[in-house]
Amino acid sequence: MLVWYHILLIGYFPKGKGSAFYFLRWIDRYPSLAVLSEFLVLGLFVHIILMWYGPLGFQVQGLFYGAPSYDIPAEVAFLSILITTVNFVTSVEVNFYPKYYTYFSLHNQGGSITDIVQAESEMLQTLVKELSYTFIKQLLATVLFIILGAILIPKLPLYFSDDMMKIYQVLCLGYALYAIGNCVMLCSLYFADTSGALLSGFFFALISIGGTIFSMKSGQLYYGVGFLLSGVAYTIIALLRLFYYLKRLMYYILSRQPIVLRERRMIFTILSEALERRYDRKYGAIKEINS
C-alpha cells in the first residue's frame, strides 16, 4: 500500500513548488486541530503505555518496557475497527459529500431559501443514514470479534490466558465506541465545528488516562475499563455536540463566521519564514555555484 500510494502521489504531483515549510503556518491558522490530534493520540495509546508501568508491565532493558498480557489483547482488539475506518471513507464520505457540496454551493452561489432548506434536509438525512449504517456495521464486527475471538484466539500461538481474554473483550467494546465517536467527530469537522471536536477529544483523553490509572489501582478485573469509559464519553459527547450544532446549522454558517479574515502571524508562521529564508540562502548559493 505504501509503495502504491507513493506511485500515485508522484503520478498526480510530479513536480513540487512552493516552500516545504509552508504547512507550519496552518498550525497558527487552526491551532485547535493540532491540539485535537494530540488529545486523540493520548486517548488512543496512553492507556497502553500506562500499563507498562503497572502490575502487568516489566522492564526488558533500558527504556524498553512492555506488558504483553495487555499489549497483545489491545493489538488484536484494535483490528476490529478497521471496518469502520474503511467504511467511513468508502461509504459515509462518498455518499455524504455530494449532498454537503450541493448545500454549501447554494449558500455561496446565491441559491434560493427554498432550495437551501431542501438541500439541508437531504444532506442531514444522508448523514444520519450513513452514520447509522456505520454504527450497525461496527456493532456486528465487534460482536463477531468477541464471539469468534473466544473460539479462534486460544488456537493461535498467542498464549492467551483467561484474564487476557477478558481484557480483549473489554477493549473490543472500547475500540468500537472510539471508532463510532471518531466518525461523529470527523463529521463535526466537516461543518467547521472545531470547538465541539476539541471538547470531545479532550474528554476522551482525560477519561482514558484517568480511568486507566483508576483501573490499575482497582485490580486486574477492571483492566481496560478506563479505555472503555473514555470511548463511551467520546461517543456521547461527540453525538450530543453534533446534534446541537446541526439544529443551529444556519446560524453557525451565517452568523458566526468572521466578517474580516485576518491572518494569524504567530510562532509557527515566524518559524516557517525563518526556515524558508535559511533554505533559500543555503540552496540558492549551491545553485549559483553549479550554474
RAKAJO-V828102 format. One record per backbone hydrogen bond with DSSP energy under -0.5 kcal/mol. CO is the residue of the C=O (numbers start at 1). NH is the residue of the N-H. E is the energy in kcal/mol with one decimal. If there is no record, write none. Layout:
BEGIN
CO,NH,E
CO,NH,E
END
This chain:
BEGIN
1,5,-2.9
2,6,-2.0
3,7,-2.1
4,8,-2.4
5,9,-2.5
6,10,-2.4
7,11,-2.1
8,12,-2.3
9,13,-2.9
19,22,-0.9
21,24,-1.5
22,25,-1.5
23,26,-1.1
23,27,-0.5
24,27,-1.1
24,28,-0.8
25,29,-1.3
26,30,-2.4
28,31,-0.5
30,33,-1.0
30,34,-1.0
31,35,-2.1
32,36,-2.5
33,37,-2.1
34,38,-1.3
35,39,-2.1
36,40,-2.3
37,41,-2.1
38,42,-2.6
39,43,-2.7
40,44,-2.0
41,45,-2.1
42,46,-2.1
45,48,-0.9
45,49,-1.7
46,50,-3.0
47,51,-1.0
48,52,-0.8
49,52,-1.0
49,53,-0.5
50,53,-1.4
51,54,-1.4
54,57,-1.1
58,60,-0.6
58,66,-1.9
61,64,-2.5
63,65,-1.0
64,60,-2.6
64,61,-1.3
66,58,-2.2
67,70,-2.6
67,71,-3.3
68,72,-1.8
70,74,-2.0
71,75,-2.4
72,76,-2.3
73,77,-2.5
74,78,-2.0
75,79,-0.8
76,79,-0.7
77,80,-1.6
78,81,-1.6
79,82,-1.5
81,85,-2.2
82,86,-2.6
83,87,-2.4
84,88,-2.3
85,89,-0.9
86,90,-2.6
87,91,-2.4
87,92,-1.6
88,93,-2.6
91,95,-2.5
92,96,-2.4
93,97,-2.3
94,98,-0.6
95,99,-0.5
96,100,-2.3
97,101,-3.3
98,102,-2.2
99,103,-2.2
100,104,-2.1
101,105,-2.0
102,106,-1.9
103,107,-1.3
104,108,-2.2
105,109,-2.2
106,111,-3.6
107,110,-0.7
112,116,-2.3
113,117,-2.7
114,118,-2.2
115,119,-2.6
116,120,-2.5
117,121,-2.1
118,122,-2.2
119,123,-2.5
120,124,-2.5
121,125,-2.1
122,126,-2.2
123,127,-2.2
124,128,-2.6
125,129,-2.3
126,130,-2.6
127,131,-2.5
128,132,-2.3
129,133,-2.3
130,134,-2.1
131,135,-2.5
132,136,-2.3
133,137,-2.5
134,138,-2.3
135,139,-2.4
136,140,-2.5
137,141,-2.4
138,142,-2.6
139,143,-2.4
140,144,-2.4
141,145,-2.5
142,146,-2.4
143,147,-2.7
144,148,-2.9
144,149,-0.5
145,149,-1.5
146,150,-1.5
147,151,-0.8
148,152,-3.6
149,153,-1.7
152,155,-1.3
152,156,-0.6
153,156,-1.6
156,158,-2.1
156,159,-0.7
161,165,-2.0
162,166,-1.8
163,167,-2.1
164,168,-2.6
165,169,-2.1
166,170,-2.1
167,171,-2.6
168,172,-2.0
169,173,-1.5
170,174,-2.1
171,175,-3.1
172,176,-1.9
173,177,-2.2
174,178,-2.1
175,179,-2.6
176,180,-2.1
177,181,-2.8
178,182,-2.6
179,183,-1.8
180,184,-2.0
181,185,-2.5
182,186,-2.3
183,187,-1.7
184,188,-1.7
185,189,-1.7
186,190,-1.2
187,191,-0.9
188,191,-0.7
188,193,-2.4
189,192,-1.7
192,194,-1.5
193,197,-2.0
194,198,-2.5
195,199,-2.2
196,200,-2.2
197,201,-2.4
198,202,-2.3
199,203,-1.9
200,204,-1.9
201,205,-2.3
202,206,-2.7
203,207,-2.5
204,208,-1.8
205,209,-2.3
206,210,-2.8
207,211,-2.7
208,212,-1.5
209,213,-2.2
210,214,-2.2
211,215,-2.5
212,216,-2.2
213,217,-1.3
214,218,-1.0
215,219,-0.8
219,222,-1.8
220,223,-1.4
222,225,-2.0
222,226,-0.5
224,228,-1.9
225,229,-2.7
226,230,-1.7
227,231,-1.9
228,232,-2.0
229,233,-2.6
230,234,-2.5
231,235,-2.3
232,236,-2.4
233,237,-2.7
234,238,-2.2
235,239,-2.4
236,240,-2.7
237,241,-2.5
238,242,-2.3
239,243,-2.6
240,244,-2.3
241,245,-2.6
242,246,-2.6
243,247,-1.8
244,248,-0.7
245,248,-0.8
246,249,-1.3
248,252,-2.2
249,253,-2.3
250,254,-2.4
251,255,-2.7
251,256,-0.8
260,262,-0.6
263,265,-0.8
264,266,-1.0
266,270,-2.3
267,271,-2.5
268,272,-2.4
269,273,-2.3
270,274,-2.2
271,275,-2.4
272,276,-2.2
273,277,-2.2
274,278,-2.2
275,279,-2.5
276,280,-2.5
277,281,-2.3
278,282,-2.3
279,283,-2.7
279,284,-0.5
280,284,-1.6
281,285,-1.2
282,286,-1.2
283,287,-2.0
284,288,-1.8
285,289,-2.0
286,290,-2.4
287,291,-2.1
END
